Every structure is written in structure tokens, then in C-alpha cells.
Amino acid sequence: MWRADLAPFDDTDSEGMSCLRAVGWLERGRAFPTGPVDPAVYARLVELLKNPWEPSITMGFHECDLCLYHGEPGKRNLYVPAGGVVFVAPELVAHYMNAHGYRPPVEFCAAVLACPPMRSVPYLKALMADARPFMMAVTRPPTKRLSD
């Protein structure tokens, strides 16, 4: 599922989604920036991807269609707070960097290096500060009860 880097992650602005920005949603046939990235960014990204906290569940998975024979699979998303916005990247972002030379935007790289440890209180506080309407929408209990 391709999205331009730094584009709004959700075009509808539903439930405060305007704070979310896409990074690393690559697809065969679409140009993407390549080039060197500080190895510290890649190492930190891999660390954040070990057990990413996802405030919302998405159905399905995505597979790298840039690989020649067999695409790397991914099903989770990474949310990286960044002082007013939250970058949303697919789990495959590290694969894209390592295998296909993808160079994420500098804003994302800086946010990755500054990101508190995944699932920590400082991480959750940063998400709330940068994406409060979104976080409130996805963590709100249902308003209607399902009938038995």
C-alpha cells in the first residue's frame, strides 16, 4: 500500500488522524529516495520494531513487492512521536532500508533517534502529547454494547 512520505496517513481526518504522517510505504513502480542513512538510525529503528506498540489494530499484512523472488512479510506498524506529529511506518521500513537502499525523511530519522523506549511511560506520554485526538479515539471504550 503506497503512501507518499510525510503525507497524511489518513486522508479523511477522521477522529483526529491529521497528526499522523506516513513514512516508508513503498511499492514497486513508485520512486522512493535512496542513499546513505546514519547506521545509528537503522539500529534504533530495529530496536523499536522488536515489539512496537500499536494504538490501533489493522487487518491483513503487507509483503515487500520490491524483492526479486520472495517478499519479506510485515503486519505491524510503528508509531514514532515527533513533536506535534506521529510518523506511521510499516514494519518493513527497516527491510526497505537494508535491502533496497531506502532513505527515510530526515524528520523521521531524527524522531527515531529521539524516540523513548517502546511501551515506556515516556513513549506513551509523547504519543498523547503529539496525537491526543487520535489516541483518545482509539483508546475510548465502545459506546454501544453488543447484544448477546
C-alpha positions, -999 to +999 in steps of 0.1 A: +000+000+000+019+031-012+017+064+005+040+094-001+065+101+026+052+128+051+017+127+036-012+125+060-016+088+070-054+091+067-069+113+041-103+116+058-091+134+090-115+111+109-111+111+147-081+134+148-060+115+123-045+147+108-015+144+132-004+111+116+022+112+088+032+083+065+068+071+062+082+041+043+051+029+025+069+017-007+056-001-037+070-014-069+067+011-097+068+041-074+101+061-070+115+065-035+146+082-021+177+062-017+211+069-002+231+066+030+214+067+064+233+070+097+237+034+110+225+046+144+191+054+129+189+019+114+200+003+147+175+023+168+147+015+143+154-022+145+152-019+183+119+000+182+105-027+158+111-056+182+078-051+200+061-020+186+031-006+205+002-001+181-027+021+193-049+006+166-051-028+150-051-031+112-063-062+094-041-080+070-005-078+062+018-064+036+046-080+017+076-063+001+070-063-037+104-048-043+122-081-037+131-100-067+119-135-057+102-136-024+090-106-005+097-100+032+063-101+051+052-075+076+020-070+096+026-044+122+030-006+121+054+016+140+042+048+156+070+073+162+061+106+181+078+137+168+068+169+185+034+176+170+031+147+146+034+110+148+051+091+120+035+058+110+058+034+092+052-002+082+072-029+100+090-034+066+107+001+068+139-015+082+139-041+054+134-013+028+164+005+042+186-026+044+177-044+012+166-017-011+186+014+000+155+034+011+164+067+027+136+079+050+130+117+055+154+134+079+125+143+102+117+107+107+153+097+113+156+124+140+123+112+156+136+076+156+168+086+174+148+107+199+120+082+205+117+069+241+118+032+246+088+014+231+059+008+256+075+030+282+056+058+301+077+085+283+068+069+249+030+069+258+032+104+271+049+116+239+021+099+218-005+116+239+012+150+235+016+147+198-016+128+189-041+133+217-073+133+195-061+101+177-051+084+210-084+093+226-103+079+197-085+046+196-084+040+233-121+051+240-143+022+252-172+014+229-203+035+234-227+007+225-228-028+240-231-057+217-262-078+223-258-114+233 
